[in-house]
Amino acid sequence: MLKKEARKLYKEKRSELSEEERSKWDDLLLIQFQTATLPFLHTVLSYWPIEENHEPNTHLFTEFLRFRNPELRIAYPVSDFSTLTMTAIAVDIDTAFEKKDLNIHEPVIGEPLSPVDIDMVIIPLLAFDMNGYRIGYGKGFYDKYLAECRPDCIKTGFCYFDPVERIGDCNEFDVPLDLCITPQTVYVF
């Protein structure tokens, strides 16, 4: 399956899910995530789920990680659409977020973090394949960012659907996931 075809198909599949289905599947994703064997994490880069895109509720996953480690530092990306790059910004419970381009919620202020300081990145995706390659929204923000992270940074995705066999048009800039959680299982790559 090619990226363009998969992107269209999985956007449609997600848009057809009811709020009740997504809520149920978010709970199942959390249960699967809780079974994953993870090292002790100091810093996690997550993202605010875009409601209009029917994305998984990443707040559930970061709350679970913070429960495991109350000292966990959580960051959210701030995107620069002129360079198609992003910066991780550390947040706390008082951090204000603002809805920006493409309905992305970004922190208004916070401490910028270096990619080498991140232990885990929770990455948005529409679909993924059996080799851990993902299909995002097509701008390359995350692949550029992940290329700057440490090799041991855990690249994690959450998907409501099972993987496709193979994404046929991956290239040298695509960075595969280490884990992808679905409502039924945890895929380790």
C-alpha contacts under 8 A as a table, 3 or more apart, distances in Angstrom:
res1	aa1	res2	aa2	distance
1	M	5	E	6.77
1	M	6	A	6.41
1	M	164	V	7.49
1	M	165	E	7.91
1	M	166	R	6.30
1	M	167	I	5.13
1	M	168	G	5.59
2	L	5	E	5.45
2	L	6	A	6.12
2	L	167	I	5.58
2	L	168	G	5.22
2	L	169	D	5.70
3	K	6	A	5.10
3	K	7	R	5.80
3	K	135	I	6.21
3	K	167	I	6.57
3	K	168	G	7.57
3	K	169	D	6.64
4	K	7	R	5.14
4	K	8	K	6.34
5	E	8	K	5.39
5	E	9	L	6.22
6	A	9	L	5.02
6	A	10	Y	5.91
6	A	127	A	7.13
6	A	135	I	7.47
7	R	10	Y	5.48
7	R	11	K	6.03
7	R	126	L	6.46
7	R	127	A	7.46
7	R	135	I	6.64
7	R	136	G	7.48
7	R	137	Y	7.25
8	K	11	K	5.34
8	K	12	E	6.33
9	L	12	E	5.27
9	L	13	K	6.24
10	Y	13	K	4.80
10	Y	14	R	6.03
10	Y	126	L	5.82
10	Y	127	A	6.60
11	K	14	R	5.28
11	K	15	S	6.12
11	K	53	N	7.52
11	K	126	L	6.73
12	E	15	S	5.07
12	E	16	E	6.32
13	K	16	E	5.31
13	K	17	L	6.90
14	R	17	L	5.40
14	R	53	N	7.53
14	R	54	H	6.08
14	R	55	E	7.83
15	S	18	S	7.97
15	S	53	N	7.07
15	S	54	H	6.35
17	L	21	E	6.02
17	L	22	R	6.40
17	L	54	H	7.91
18	S	21	E	5.14
18	S	22	R	6.29
19	E	22	R	5.16
19	E	23	S	6.10
20	E	23	S	5.08
20	E	24	K	6.19
21	E	24	K	5.15
21	E	25	W	6.08
22	R	25	W	5.00
22	R	26	D	5.89
22	R	54	H	7.77
22	R	56	P	7.26
23	S	26	D	5.05
23	S	27	D	6.38
24	K	27	D	5.22
24	K	28	L	6.42
25	W	28	L	4.89
25	W	29	L	6.01
25	W	160	Y	6.72
25	W	183	P	5.82
26	D	29	L	4.96
26	D	30	L	6.21
26	D	56	P	6.04
26	D	57	N	6.19
26	D	60	L	7.91
26	D	183	P	7.53
27	D	30	L	5.09
27	D	31	I	6.31
28	L	31	I	5.03
28	L	32	Q	6.24
28	L	182	T	7.85
28	L	183	P	4.75
28	L	184	Q	7.32
29	L	32	Q	5.15
29	L	33	F	6.05
29	L	158	F	7.21
29	L	160	Y	7.91
29	L	181	I	6.31
29	L	182	T	5.72
29	L	183	P	4.62
29	L	184	Q	7.70
30	L	33	F	4.92
30	L	34	Q	6.11
30	L	60	L	6.82
30	L	61	F	6.27
31	I	34	Q	5.15
31	I	35	T	6.70
32	Q	35	T	5.26
32	Q	36	A	6.75
32	Q	181	I	6.60
32	Q	182	T	7.28
32	Q	183	P	6.63
32	Q	184	Q	7.13
32	Q	185	T	6.08
32	Q	186	V	6.35
33	F	36	A	5.25
33	F	61	F	7.53
33	F	181	I	6.43
33	F	186	V	7.25
34	Q	64	F	7.91
36	A	186	V	6.88
38	L	41	L	7.89
41	L	44	V	7.22
41	L	69	N	7.75
41	L	72	L	6.93
41	L	119	D	5.95
41	L	120	M	7.35
42	H	71	E	7.42
42	H	72	L	5.12
42	H	73	R	6.05
42	H	118	I	7.78
42	H	119	D	6.53
43	T	72	L	5.86
43	T	73	R	4.61
43	T	74	I	5.76
43	T	75	A	7.43
43	T	117	D	6.91
43	T	118	I	5.16
43	T	119	D	5.40
43	T	120	M	6.84
44	V	72	L	7.54
44	V	73	R	6.38
44	V	74	I	4.96
44	V	75	A	6.12
44	V	118	I	5.81
44	V	119	D	5.86
44	V	120	M	4.84
44	V	121	V	5.81
44	V	122	I	7.54
45	L	74	I	5.90
45	L	75	A	4.61
45	L	76	Y	5.60
45	L	77	P	7.36
45	L	88	A	6.69
45	L	118	I	6.64
45	L	120	M	6.29
45	L	121	V	4.70
45	L	122	I	6.13
46	S	58	T	7.24
46	S	62	T	7.41
46	S	74	I	7.10
46	S	75	A	6.20
46	S	76	Y	5.41
46	S	77	P	7.54
46	S	121	V	6.01
46	S	122	I	4.78
46	S	123	I	6.96
47	Y	58	T	6.93
47	Y	76	Y	5.37
47	Y	77	P	6.62
47	Y	122	I	6.96
47	Y	123	I	7.36
47	Y	124	P	7.49
48	W	58	T	6.71
48	W	59	H	7.35
48	W	76	Y	7.41
48	W	104	I	7.11
48	W	105	H	5.92
48	W	106	E	7.66
49	P	54	H	7.79
49	P	55	E	5.40
49	P	56	P	6.45
49	P	57	N	5.90
49	P	58	T	6.17
49	P	59	H	7.92
49	P	104	I	7.95
50	I	53	N	5.38
50	I	54	H	6.52
50	I	55	E	5.84
50	I	103	N	6.43
50	I	104	I	6.36
50	I	105	H	7.75
51	E	54	H	5.01
51	E	55	E	6.29
52	E	55	E	7.94
52	E	103	N	7.71
55	E	124	P	7.84
56	P	158	F	6.89
56	P	159	C	7.25
56	P	160	Y	7.53
57	N	60	L	5.98
57	N	61	F	7.63
58	T	61	F	5.23
58	T	62	T	6.43
59	H	62	T	5.24
59	H	63	E	5.99
60	L	63	E	5.23
60	L	64	F	6.26
61	F	64	F	5.13
61	F	65	L	6.29
62	T	65	L	4.98
62	T	66	R	6.07
62	T	74	I	7.69
63	E	66	R	5.03
63	E	67	F	6.09
64	F	67	F	5.01
64	F	68	R	6.41
65	L	68	R	5.13
65	L	69	N	6.26
65	L	72	L	7.49
66	R	69	N	4.85
66	R	70	P	4.97
66	R	71	E	7.18
66	R	72	L	5.67
67	F	70	P	5.72
69	N	72	L	5.37
73	R	90	A	6.70
73	R	91	V	7.52
74	I	90	A	5.72
74	I	91	V	5.98
74	I	92	D	7.42
75	A	88	A	5.63
75	A	89	I	4.96
75	A	90	A	4.05
75	A	91	V	5.51
76	Y	88	A	5.46
76	Y	89	I	5.38
76	Y	90	A	6.62
76	Y	91	V	7.15
76	Y	106	E	6.78
76	Y	107	P	6.85
77	P	86	M	5.90
77	P	87	T	5.38
77	P	88	A	4.54
77	P	89	I	6.01
77	P	106	E	6.49
77	P	107	P	7.73
78	V	86	M	5.37
78	V	87	T	5.27
78	V	88	A	6.43
78	V	89	I	6.93
78	V	106	E	5.60
78	V	107	P	7.04
79	S	84	L	7.10
79	S	85	T	5.95
79	S	86	M	4.26
79	S	87	T	6.59
79	S	141	F	7.89
80	D	83	T	5.78
80	D	84	L	5.60
80	D	85	T	5.35
80	D	86	M	5.80
81	F	84	L	4.72
81	F	85	T	6.91
84	L	139	K	6.83
84	L	140	G	7.01
84	L	141	F	5.56
85	T	141	F	5.27
85	T	142	Y	8.00
85	T	144	K	6.88
85	T	145	Y	7.03
86	M	141	F	6.41
86	M	142	Y	7.87
86	M	145	Y	6.86
87	T	112	P	6.65
87	T	113	L	7.26
87	T	114	S	7.93
88	A	112	P	5.72
88	A	113	L	5.42
88	A	114	S	7.21
88	A	115	P	7.37
89	I	107	P	7.11
89	I	109	I	7.70
89	I	110	G	5.46
89	I	111	E	5.32
89	I	112	P	4.46
89	I	113	L	5.93
90	A	110	G	5.50
90	A	111	E	5.16
90	A	112	P	6.31
90	A	113	L	6.73
91	V	94	D	7.80
91	V	95	T	5.69
91	V	107	P	7.22
91	V	110	G	5.87
91	V	111	E	7.51
92	D	95	T	5.43
95	T	107	P	6.54
95	T	108	V	7.27
95	T	109	I	7.09
95	T	110	G	7.48
96	A	107	P	5.85
96	A	108	V	5.68
96	A	109	I	7.41
97	F	105	H	5.84
97	F	106	E	5.17
97	F	107	P	4.28
97	F	108	V	5.39
98	E	105	H	5.27
98	E	106	E	5.43
98	E	107	P	6.36
98	E	108	V	6.24
99	K	103	N	5.63
99	K	104	I	5.45
99	K	105	H	4.26
99	K	106	E	6.39
100	K	103	N	5.55
100	K	104	I	5.21
100	K	105	H	6.00
100	K	106	E	6.86
101	D	104	I	5.92
107	P	110	G	6.94
113	L	117	D	6.59
113	L	118	I	7.88
114	S	117	D	5.42
114	S	118	I	7.36
115	P	118	I	5.57
115	P	145	Y	7.14
115	P	146	L	7.67
115	P	148	E	5.84
115	P	149	C	4.77
115	P	150	R	7.41
116	V	148	E	6.94
116	V	149	C	4.86
116	V	150	R	5.25
117	D	149	C	7.79
117	D	150	R	8.00
118	I	121	V	7.07
118	I	149	C	6.97
118	I	150	R	7.75
118	I	153	C	6.55
119	D	152	D	7.39
119	D	153	C	4.72
119	D	154	I	6.24
120	M	153	C	5.23
120	M	154	I	4.46
120	M	155	K	5.92
120	M	156	T	7.13
121	V	153	C	7.22
121	V	154	I	6.26
121	V	155	K	5.13
121	V	156	T	6.02
122	I	155	K	6.42
122	I	156	T	4.89
122	I	157	G	5.76
122	I	158	F	7.91
123	I	142	Y	7.22
123	I	155	K	7.03
123	I	156	T	5.97
123	I	157	G	5.16
123	I	158	F	7.70
124	P	136	G	6.41
124	P	157	G	6.41
124	P	158	F	7.39
125	L	128	F	7.39
125	L	134	R	6.22
125	L	135	I	5.61
125	L	136	G	4.41
125	L	137	Y	7.21
125	L	157	G	6.72
125	L	158	F	7.35
125	L	159	C	7.06
126	L	134	R	7.43
126	L	135	I	5.60
126	L	136	G	5.59
126	L	137	Y	7.42
126	L	159	C	6.99
127	A	134	R	5.76
127	A	135	I	5.23
127	A	136	G	7.39
127	A	159	C	6.68
127	A	161	F	7.22
127	A	163	P	6.55
127	A	164	V	7.39
128	F	132	G	6.20
128	F	133	Y	5.48
128	F	134	R	4.05
128	F	135	I	5.91
128	F	159	C	8.00
128	F	162	D	7.95
128	F	163	P	5.12
128	F	164	V	6.26
128	F	167	I	7.64
129	D	132	G	5.46
129	D	133	Y	5.50
129	D	134	R	6.45
129	D	163	P	4.70
129	D	164	V	4.69
129	D	165	E	5.43
129	D	166	R	5.08
129	D	167	I	6.07
130	M	133	Y	7.51
130	M	163	P	5.95
130	M	164	V	6.57
130	M	165	E	5.49
130	M	166	R	6.27
131	N	166	R	7.20
131	N	176	P	7.39
131	N	189	F	6.52
132	G	176	P	4.93
132	G	177	L	4.85
132	G	178	D	6.76
132	G	179	L	7.46
132	G	180	C	7.48
132	G	188	V	7.99
132	G	189	F	5.80
133	Y	167	I	7.14
133	Y	170	C	7.58
133	Y	174	D	7.18
133	Y	175	V	6.86
133	Y	176	P	4.45
133	Y	177	L	6.18
134	R	167	I	7.97
134	R	176	P	6.75
134	R	177	L	7.25
135	I	138	G	7.46
136	G	139	K	7.86
136	G	140	G	7.90
137	Y	140	G	7.93
140	G	143	D	5.33
140	G	144	K	6.21
141	F	144	K	5.48
141	F	145	Y	6.30
142	Y	145	Y	4.92
142	Y	146	L	5.86
143	D	146	L	5.13
143	D	147	A	6.20
143	D	173	F	6.60
143	D	174	D	5.80
143	D	175	V	5.59
144	K	147	A	5.37
144	K	148	E	7.09
144	K	173	F	7.61
145	Y	148	E	5.49
145	Y	149	C	6.88
146	L	149	C	5.09
146	L	175	V	6.87
147	A	175	V	7.20
149	C	153	C	6.39
150	R	153	C	5.36
154	I	177	L	7.73
154	I	178	D	5.92
154	I	179	L	7.47
155	K	176	P	7.64
155	K	177	L	4.88
155	K	178	D	5.09
155	K	179	L	6.42
156	T	177	L	5.80
156	T	178	D	6.04
156	T	179	L	4.80
156	T	180	C	5.60
156	T	181	I	7.73
157	G	177	L	6.91
157	G	179	L	6.35
157	G	180	C	4.55
157	G	181	I	6.24
158	F	180	C	5.54
158	F	181	I	4.77
158	F	182	T	6.03
159	C	162	D	7.41
159	C	180	C	7.08
159	C	181	I	6.23
159	C	182	T	5.12
159	C	183	P	7.72
160	Y	182	T	5.53
160	Y	183	P	6.25
161	F	182	T	6.38
161	F	183	P	7.78
162	D	182	T	6.70
164	V	167	I	7.26
167	I	170	C	6.30
170	C	174	D	6.21
171	N	174	D	5.60
172	E	175	V	7.96
177	L	180	C	6.82
177	L	189	F	6.79
178	D	188	V	5.83
178	D	189	F	4.96
179	L	186	V	6.83
179	L	187	Y	5.49
179	L	188	V	4.70
179	L	189	F	6.15
180	C	186	V	5.92
180	C	187	Y	5.08
180	C	188	V	6.75
181	I	184	Q	7.96
181	I	185	T	6.14
181	I	186	V	4.57
181	I	187	Y	6.20
182	T	185	T	5.39
182	T	186	V	6.30
182	T	187	Y	7.93
